[in-house]
Every structure is written in C-alpha cells, then in structure tokens.
Amino acid sequence: MQKENRTYAIKIVYNVWDRYECAYISEFLKMCGFFVLEEDVPDENLEPAFCAEDAKWYDGMLYLGVSKDAFDRLDERMEACGYQKQSWIGADPNFLNQYKENNAGYLQTYLENIVKNVLRYPDGQMSELIRIYVNEEYCRLSYIKRYFGKAVDANRRTFMYNGLLHTIASLTTAEKNIRDERVAGCFLHAKFLCKRKVNDLCNYLGLNNRYPPKKMIEKCLAVYQKQPVSPSVYTLAASFATCNAAFRDNVIPFYKDALKGQEDNPAYANVYYRMGWYYENHLEDMARANDAYDKACGIAPGYVRTLFKKGTKRLNQKRYTSAIEAYQSAIKVLDGKRKKGRMFPVEYEYMCKCYLLIALIYDVYWNDPGECRAYERRAYQLIERELNDSPFFWDFLGDAKGEYIEHLRNRIELRRYIIMDNYKNDKSTQDREIIYGREQK
C-alpha cells in the first residue's frame, strides 16, 4: 500500500555545469528511498519544460543552478496551477573544492538545507543520517562500486566492502535515537540498500552473501507494512530475490508492487528498466522486456538507457531508420553533458555503443562505408581523446592514477569488439538479434 499519499519521488532540474552538486543530492535522496528524476534544462527552456500535469508526481521539485529570475517566473506559473512544492537553491561553482577542504561541515550544512527546503522534514531530524552519508564518503563509494565494482582489484573491493559495513554499523547505532517515523524509514532503507551493496561485493570477491537474501526479503516486506517507508524497498526485495533461485518467481511481482499507483510517474522509469532487464537477461522473454522498456521510454522520454533499448529493438526488427533515430536521440540527450565535460562513465559507454551500432547499420545493412567510418571515428575519439580530458574522473572520483579511465576504456573496447567484430564481419547476423553484452548494474 502507498503511504501518506506520497509518491516518494523528487525531480531535480539543474544546470549541467552543476551536475556534481546534483549527483551528491541525488545519491543522498536515493539512499533515503526516494526515486529521483534528474533533468538538465537551460534557463531559456525552463518555463516551456514545465508541465503542471507532470508536477503532480513529485513530493518536491528542486531547481539547482538555474537563474533566480527564470525560477521566479516559473514559480508563479506553478503556484497558479496549485503546485507549491518547488524550491530553488543557487549553485556553488566551488562545490567540490569546498567539500574536499571541509568535508564534514560544508556538505553537512548543504544537505541539511536541501532536507529542510525540499523534503520539508523538521529541523535536525535527518542530521545524523546526513552526517553518516558525508563522513563515510558514501556518494563517491557508491559511484565507484556501481561503475567499477567488478573491474577494480580485490584490495579495492575489500576497502569498499569494509566501508559499507562501517556505514551499516553507524546507521544501526544512530537509528536508535530517531523518533520521527518518516526519518526512521529513511534509515531503514539506507541500511537495506547498503546491505544489498555488500552482497554485491561478496559476489565480486567470491564470498557467500553476508546478508541472507531470504531474511532480507522478509525484512523489506515487513517494514513496508509497519511504517512510512518508500516502495523502493520492493525494488530492494527484487534485487535480493534475483540472487536467490528460490525467490526468482517473485522478482517481477516485487517490481509491480513498487509501481502500484505510480505506473505513469516519470521518476519510476528505472523500475520499468530493471523489470525489462530481468525479463531479458533472466527469463529470456524479449517481448515482455521490450514492453517494459517501451513503458519507461514513454513516461521518461529522455531516459538514455531505454532510448538505447528502443534503438536495439528497432534494429532487431530491421527498422534501421527508426533504430538510428532512437540512437541519435540518446546521443542528443548526452551531448550537452559531453560538451561541458559532465558525462558520467556509463554515459560514455552508451554514447559509444550508439555510435558503433549506427556505424554497423551503415556498413552491414546499408553498404555505406563512408558513413560507417564517420561514426566509428566519433566512437574512437570518445574513447581515446575525450575520456582523458573528462574532469569527472579526477574531480569526482579522485582518480589520480587514471585507473578508472583505463577500466572504462577496456570495458568500452570490449563492447566495441562484440558489436563490430562479431557482427560487422558476419553477414549472417542480419537475421539474428543484436547482443551487445550485459551491463553491470
């Protein structure tokens, strides 16, 4: 059942230059159990992009780094439509430096301001959760685990594993003093999420699960019935069930439970994506997988992962023009971030795969080697030149030795091999589905 008539969804509209701030805010909100939709919108598109019908899906809308004048004009329109959950904060051009120089104080105050103005929780109720998020460097750890957990060496995985265990211990101690049920729900979700990440690392390290999936599923379901907590616990239950063959029949029902009442909420697009991924990779049911991807694309048209899936579906249907249009749409969404050096690792991978699959269509299916080489060249430039110039690895991940860049380059090169060598040189693939390798989740 849905709690308190809440959507547990937050939308962050931000200036692409301020993407690092957006990432720290978004990761904290996700840790608390919120579904977050991020959208970078230039000031001139701020008002046209507003849709009163969409606003109803969010418990709060945060405008980050857009001009105050543009926000004020939009604010009047939103209030006229009866929506009063919007807030604005000015971006700090020195955000990362301020954070690095004064980790505990600066980011603690920054996020407390977000909690007060966006979540509208009572002052001080979330301070301890924020302190743990900041002191454990959860945001950076989470990004490294997400993108590079399978690639880094055992020592780095063990470091992340121990860091998450310490985070769980801190959350367990701190939650004993929490009296507000909403905040207690955030603590519980954060603990369950960290335990899921620990189990992932156990898998990478060749260890048994530290937290038995059966017990974690039971806890996720029990807590949802007892107190205000996000339906995101159902997605956690689904991820624990995926790791245990005895519970895999429950994975899709868990995702459907998470979606109840929010089936058209754009912030829930990732739930449809995960559902589609499970249909595709565990049940080998491409018809239902594509239905889930299409739904995600329909409610969140700028969601790159499902735009890519849409393109691959069209390619497998031999609808080559439509496939290229979908891949180009994904490239367009990412290109503004690329030009400003704000692309994240998985986005480099998606952009590169889009270029390579467009090249594949021109070469294998349309016999146009000139266009093929043009798109291959764009993919090559992305891998060999732009990766090295990306500030994300140095500024956000602290990649002083360039090892994460090298891991990503190797990963993309593997995708390039799978896509180009397996298909470009095998004409029989014109009658087979494109398989491009499974993503790390």
C-alpha positions in Angstrom: 0.0 0.0 0.0 1.1 3.6 -0.7 1.9 5.5 2.5 0.7 9.0 3.3 -0.4 9.6 -0.3 3.2 10.3 -1.1 4.9 9.5 -4.4 8.4 9.2 -2.8 9.6 10.9 -6.0 11.8 14.0 -6.3 12.7 15.9 -9.5 15.9 17.8 -9.7 16.1 20.4 -12.6 19.7 21.6 -12.9 22.2 23.5 -14.9 24.5 20.9 -16.5 27.6 22.8 -15.1 26.2 21.9 -11.6 26.0 18.2 -12.2 28.4 17.3 -9.4 26.1 19.0 -6.8 23.1 17.3 -8.4 24.9 13.9 -8.0 25.6 14.4 -4.3 22.0 15.5 -3.7 20.5 12.7 -5.8 22.6 10.0 -4.2 21.6 11.1 -0.8 17.9 11.1 -1.7 18.2 7.7 -3.3 19.9 6.4 -0.1 16.8 7.6 1.8 14.5 5.7 -0.5 13.3 8.4 -3.0 13.0 7.9 -6.7 14.9 10.7 -8.3 14.4 12.1 -11.8 17.3 14.4 -13.0 16.9 16.8 -15.9 19.3 19.4 -17.1 17.5 22.3 -18.6 18.9 25.7 -19.8 17.2 28.8 -18.4 15.6 29.6 -21.8 13.8 26.2 -21.7 12.8 26.3 -18.1 9.3 27.6 -18.5 8.4 25.7 -21.7 9.6 22.5 -20.0 7.2 22.9 -17.1 4.1 20.7 -17.2 1.6 21.0 -14.4 0.3 17.5 -15.2 3.8 16.1 -14.6 4.4 18.1 -11.4 1.7 16.1 -9.5 4.1 13.1 -9.5 6.7 14.7 -7.2 6.8 15.2 -3.5 9.2 18.0 -4.3 10.9 19.7 -7.3 14.3 21.2 -6.7 15.7 23.8 -9.1 19.5 23.8 -8.9 21.8 26.4 -10.5 19.2 27.9 -12.8 18.8 31.6 -12.6 16.6 33.0 -9.9 14.8 35.2 -12.4 13.9 32.2 -14.5 12.8 30.3 -11.5 10.7 33.1 -10.1 8.8 33.3 -13.4 8.2 29.6 -13.3 7.3 29.7 -9.7 4.4 32.0 -10.4 3.0 29.6 -13.0 3.4 26.6 -10.7 1.6 28.3 -7.9 -1.2 29.3 -10.3 -1.6 25.6 -11.1 -1.8 24.8 -7.4 1.6 23.2 -7.1 3.6 24.5 -4.1 6.4 22.0 -3.6 9.1 23.7 -5.7 12.3 25.2 -4.3 15.4 26.8 -5.6 19.0 26.9 -4.5 21.8 28.7 -6.1 24.7 26.6 -7.2 28.2 26.9 -5.8 30.9 27.0 -8.6 33.4 25.8 -6.0 31.3 23.0 -4.6 33.8 20.1 -5.0 36.7 22.2 -3.6 34.6 23.4 -0.7 33.6 19.8 0.0 37.1 18.5 -0.1 38.5 21.2 2.1 35.8 21.0 4.7 34.2 17.6 4.2 32.1 17.3 7.3 31.0 20.9 7.8 30.3 22.1 4.3 28.4 19.2 2.9 26.5 18.6 6.1 25.1 22.1 6.1 24.4 22.0 2.4 22.4 18.8 2.6 20.5 19.9 5.7 19.3 22.9 3.7 18.1 20.5 1.0 16.3 18.3 3.5 14.6 21.4 5.1 13.5 23.0 1.8 12.8 20.0 -0.4 11.7 17.2 1.9 10.3 19.6 4.5 11.2 17.4 7.4 11.6 19.0 10.8 14.9 20.7 11.5 17.6 18.4 12.8 15.7 15.1 12.2 17.9 14.0 9.4 21.2 15.4 10.6 22.6 12.1 11.8 21.8 10.4 8.5 23.4 13.2 6.6 26.5 13.0 8.9 26.9 9.3 8.1 26.5 9.9 4.4 29.1 12.6 4.5 31.7 11.0 6.8 31.5 7.6 5.1 32.0 9.3 1.7 29.0 7.2 0.6 28.4 9.1 -2.6 31.9 8.5 -4.0 32.0 4.9 -2.7 28.6 4.2 -4.3 29.7 5.6 -7.7 32.9 3.6 -7.7 31.1 0.4 -6.7 28.4 1.0 -9.3 30.7 1.6 -12.3 33.9 -0.2 -11.3 33.0 -2.8 -8.7 33.8 -5.7 -11.0 36.8 -4.1 -12.5 39.0 -3.0 -9.5 41.3 -5.3 -7.7 40.4 -7.3 -4.6 42.0 -4.8 -2.3 39.8 -2.0 -3.6 36.7 -4.2 -3.4 37.6 -5.1 0.2 38.0 -1.5 1.0 34.5 -0.7 -0.3 33.1 -3.8 1.5 34.5 -2.6 4.8 33.4 0.9 4.2 29.8 -0.2 3.7 29.9 -2.4 6.8 31.0 0.6 8.8 28.2 2.6 7.3 25.7 0.0 8.3 27.0 -0.1 11.8 26.8 3.7 12.1 23.2 3.6 10.8 22.2 0.9 13.3 23.6 2.9 16.2 22.1 6.2 15.1 18.6 5.0 14.3 18.0 4.1 18.0 17.6 7.7 18.8 15.1 8.5 15.9 11.5 9.1 16.9 10.1 10.5 13.7 8.7 7.6 11.6 9.4 9.2 8.3 13.1 9.6 9.2 13.2 6.1 10.7 12.0 4.8 7.3 14.9 6.6 5.6 17.4 4.9 8.0 15.9 1.5 7.3 16.0 2.0 3.6 19.6 3.2 3.8 20.6 0.1 5.8 18.9 -2.3 3.4 20.5 -0.6 0.4 24.0 -0.8 1.9 23.4 -4.5 2.7 22.4 -5.1 -0.9 25.7 -3.4 -2.0 27.6 -5.5 0.5 26.2 -8.7 -1.0 27.1 -7.5 -4.5 30.7 -7.1 -3.3 30.6 -10.5 -1.7 29.8 -11.8 -5.2 32.6 -9.9 -6.7 35.0 -11.2 -4.0 33.9 -14.8 -4.4 32.3 -14.8 -0.9 29.0 -16.1 0.4 26.3 -13.4 0.9 26.8 -11.7 4.2 23.1 -10.9 4.5 20.9 -14.0 3.6 18.6 -12.9 0.7 15.6 -14.7 2.3 15.9 -12.8 5.5 16.4 -9.5 3.7 13.3 -10.1 1.5 11.3 -10.8 4.6 12.6 -7.6 6.3 11.9 -5.4 3.3 8.3 -6.7 3.1 7.7 -6.4 6.8 9.0 -2.9 7.2 6.8 -1.7 4.4 3.7 -2.9 6.2 4.6 -1.4 9.6 5.8 2.2 9.0 6.0 5.0 6.4 8.7 3.8 4.0 9.3 4.1 0.3 8.1 1.5 -2.1 11.7 1.4 -3.2 12.0 -1.4 -0.6 10.2 -3.5 -3.1 12.9 -2.9 -5.7 15.5 -3.9 -3.0 13.4 -7.0 -2.3 13.6 -7.7 -6.1 17.3 -7.3 -6.1 17.8 -9.7 -3.2 15.4 -12.2 -4.8 17.4 -12.1 -8.1 20.4 -13.5 -6.1 18.4 -16.5 -4.8 16.9 -19.0 -7.2 14.2 -19.9 -4.7 12.7 -16.4 -4.9 13.2 -15.5 -8.6 9.5 -16.1 -9.3 8.9 -13.1 -7.0 11.1 -10.6 -8.8 8.6 -9.3 -11.3 5.8 -9.2 -8.8 8.0 -7.1 -6.5 8.7 -4.6 -9.2 5.0 -4.4 -9.9 4.3 -3.8 -6.3 6.8 -0.9 -6.3 4.9 0.6 -9.3 1.4 0.4 -7.8 -0.2 3.8 -8.0 2.8 5.3 -9.8 2.6 3.5 -13.1 3.0 6.7 -15.1 5.4 8.5 -12.8 8.5 9.5 -14.8 10.7 9.1 -11.7 9.8 5.4 -11.7 11.2 4.8 -15.2 14.2 2.9 -13.7 11.8 0.4 -12.2 10.5 -0.5 -15.6 14.0 -0.6 -16.9 15.0 -3.1 -14.2 11.9 -5.1 -14.9 12.8 -5.2 -18.6 16.4 -6.1 -17.8 15.2 -9.1 -15.7 12.8 -10.3 -18.4 15.6 -10.0 -21.0 18.6 -11.5 -19.0 17.0 -14.0 -16.7 13.7 -15.0 -18.3 14.8 -14.5 -22.0 11.4 -13.0 -22.7 12.2 -10.2 -25.1 8.5 -9.4 -25.8 7.9 -8.5 -22.1 11.3 -6.9 -21.8 10.5 -4.6 -24.7 7.1 -3.8 -23.2 8.8 -2.7 -20.0 11.5 -0.7 -21.9 8.8 1.0 -24.0 6.9 2.0 -20.9 10.0 3.5 -19.4 10.7 5.4 -22.6 7.1 6.6 -22.7 7.0 8.1 -19.3 10.5 9.4 -19.3 11.4 10.3 -23.0 14.9 11.4 -22.1 15.9 8.3 -20.3 19.1 7.2 -22.2 19.0 3.5 -21.2 15.6 2.9 -22.6 16.3 5.1 -25.7 19.2 2.7 -26.4 17.0 -0.3 -25.8 14.4 1.2 -28.2 17.1 1.5 -30.9 18.2 -2.0 -30.4 14.6 -3.3 -30.6 14.2 -1.4 -33.9 17.5 -2.8 -35.2 16.4 -6.4 -34.4 13.1 -5.6 -36.3 15.2 -4.4 -39.3 13.7 -0.9 -38.9 17.0 0.7 -39.5 15.9 4.3 -39.9 13.9 4.1 -36.7 16.9 2.5 -34.9 19.2 5.3 -35.9 16.6 7.9 -34.8 16.5 6.3 -31.3 20.3 6.1 -31.0 20.6 9.7 -32.2 18.0 10.7 -29.6 20.2 9.1 -26.9 23.3 10.9 -28.3 21.4 14.2 -28.2 20.5 13.8 -24.6 24.1 13.1 -23.7 25.8 15.6 -26.0 25.2 18.7 -23.8 26.8 16.9 -20.9 29.7 15.8 -23.1 30.5 19.3 -24.4 30.7 20.6 -20.8 32.8 17.7 -19.5 30.0 16.4 -17.3 29.4 12.9 -18.7 29.5 10.0 -16.2 31.2 6.7 -17.0 28.1 4.7 -18.1 27.1 7.6 -20.4 30.4 7.3 -22.3 29.6 3.7 -22.8 26.1 4.3 -24.0 27.2 7.1 -26.4 30.0 4.9 -27.8 27.6 1.9 -28.3 25.1 4.2 -30.1 27.8 5.4 -32.5 29.0 1.9 -33.1 25.6 0.5 -33.8 24.8 3.3 -36.2 28.1 2.5 -37.9 27.0 -1.1 -38.0 23.8 -0.2 -39.8 25.5 1.9 -42.4 28.1 -0.7 -43.1 26.4 -4.1 -42.8 22.9 -3.2 -43.8 23.1 -0.1 -46.0 26.6 -0.7 -47.5 27.7 2.9 -46.9 31.4 2.6 -45.7 31.8 6.4 -45.6 29.1 7.0 -43.0 30.2 3.9 -41.2 33.8 5.3 -40.8 32.4 8.7 -39.7 30.5 7.1 -36.8 33.4 4.7 -35.9 35.7 7.8 -35.8 33.3 9.5 -33.4 33.4 6.4 -31.1 37.2 6.3 -31.3 37.6 9.9 -30.4 35.3 9.5 -27.5 37.4 6.5 -26.2 40.9 7.7 -27.0 40.6 11.5 -26.5 37.7 12.7 -24.6 37.9 10.2 -21.8 41.4 11.6 -20.8 40.0 15.1 -20.7 37.0 14.3 -18.6 37.2 16.2 -15.2 34.7 13.7 -13.7 37.4 11.0 -13.1 39.8 13.4 -11.5 37.4 15.7 -9.6 34.6 13.5 -8.6 36.2 10.0 -8.2 39.7 11.3 -7.3 41.2 9.1 -10.0 44.8 10.4 -9.6 46.4 7.5 -11.4 43.8 7.2 -14.2 42.9 3.6 -13.3 39.1 4.2 -13.6 39.6 5.7 -17.0 41.6 2.7 -18.1 39.0 0.3 -16.7 36.2 2.1 -18.6 38.3 2.2 -21.8 38.8 -1.5 -21.6 35.1 -2.1 -21.0 34.1 0.0 -24.0 36.7 -1.7 -26.2 35.2 -5.0 -25.2 31.8 -3.7 -26.3 33.4 -2.4 -29.5 34.8 -5.9 -30.2 31.4 -7.6 -29.5 29.5 -5.1 -31.6 31.8 -4.6 -34.6 33.8 -7.8 -35.0 31.1 -10.3 -34.1 28.5 -8.6 -36.4 30.3 -6.5 -39.0 32.2 -9.5 -40.3 29.4 -12.0 -40.0 26.7 -11.2 -42.6 24.5 -14.0 -41.1 23.8 -11.7 -38.1 21.4 -9.8 -40.3 18.9 -12.5 -39.3 19.9 -12.6 -35.6 19.2 -10.4 -32.7 21.9 -8.0 -31.7 23.6 -9.0 -28.5 25.9 -6.3 -27.0 26.9 -7.7 -23.7 25.3 -7.3 -20.3 25.6 -4.2 -18.3 27.0 -4.1 -14.8 24.1 -3.0 -12.5 
